[in-house]
Amino acid sequence: MSNVSEMPYAQSLEVQHMCKVKKGCDHGPAPIPEEGKWVQAKQITDISAYTHGVGWCAPQQGACKLSLNVKNGIIEEALVETIGCSGMTHSAAMAAEILPGKTLLEALNTDLVCDAINTAMRELFLQIVYGRSQSAFSEGGLVIGAGMEDLGKGERSMVGTMYGTKEKGVRYLEMTEGYCTRMALDENNEVIGYEFVSLGKMTDMIKKGLEPNEAYEKAKGTYGRFADAAKYIDPRKE
């Protein structure tokens, strides 16, 4: 038995009286896919990945999608998208400022103010350390700016807002293309299309000097058999 004074940590009497059994094979952690290569991640600096996490607050009133671009354990880029809670948008503004430059471990133990964002950070951490990332098999990973590219033209999150009741049916309020202004119905009052305004495009045109009304009309578009409708309704008023 080894001298007790040589033991680095306090041990129970039972452990002190045990004889030592030598450890056999030790192959280290299972390799995970990271940016086109297999890595045995043993410390935070071994992690590089671009991935997403989705979180929710305690009353499940709001949700957050958090996207991080991590290089050698350091967060180089953060995209925070929120829905369902007004206060969460302010927390997101703080998180987007706080997260870049932190190590993954620092970020995991940082109070990001909002439960949903904190939960998203936890879920994202699990994705990254187990190799379930969007960039797992992309050689060299994704460039810094991949998060902004995810937003597409107009740099707005893809938002879908739909509402329906048993008595009055469905209402399309916002689709990927933009804010829904009118729904197209056929003779049976069934939906066959919709009209939308791309708020990002409209704002960009106004910033370039176009008159708001003209920008509004130019940013409009339709989907489905909109032109064939027997009836059009405003989903927020009718």
C-alpha positions, 0 to 999 in steps of 0.5 A: 500500500502506498504511503497515505501522505503521498495520496493527492486527495483525502481518501476513505479508510476503505480505499486506503487499505485497498491494493492498487490494480494497474489500469489497462488499455486507455484509448482516450475519448472517441473521436468526433467529426469536426470540420472535415476531420476526426478529433479526440477532444480532450479540452475546450481548445479541441472544439471547432464547429458551427451549430445551433441550439434551441432553448425555452424559458421556464413557463415555455412562453418564449423560445430561442435559437442560438447559433455559434461559430466556434474555432479552437474553443473560442466563440467567433460568431453568435446569432441569437434569434428569439420568439414569443417574449418581448423581454427576450429580445433585450436579453438577446442583444446582451448575449450577442455582445457577451458571447463572442470571444468567450471559450465554450466553457465560459459561455456555458457558465455565463448568465445570459439573462434569459432562461431560453437563451441559457437553455439554448446555450446548454443544448448547443454545447451538447451538440458541439461536444458530441460532434453533431454540428452543421460543419462536422463534415465541412473541410475547414468548417464554415467562415465567420459570417455563416450566421449572417448568411443564414438570415438571407437577403434583408438579414431577417430571421425566417419567421412563421406565424399562423393562427387558427380557430375551429369556428373561423379557420386559419389565418396566415400572419407571417411566412418565410417570404414576409408579412402576410397582407392578404389571403386568397380563397377559392369558391369554397373559402379554402386557402389557395395562396397569399400576398406578402410584403418583404419587410427587409427588402422594403426597408432597404429600398426606403433607406436608399431613398425610395418613397415608402408607398413605392417601396411597399408596392415593390416589396410585395409578392404572392404565392400559390394561385393568388390571382385565381382567387374568388375572394381576398381577406385581410388575415388580421381584420377579416 
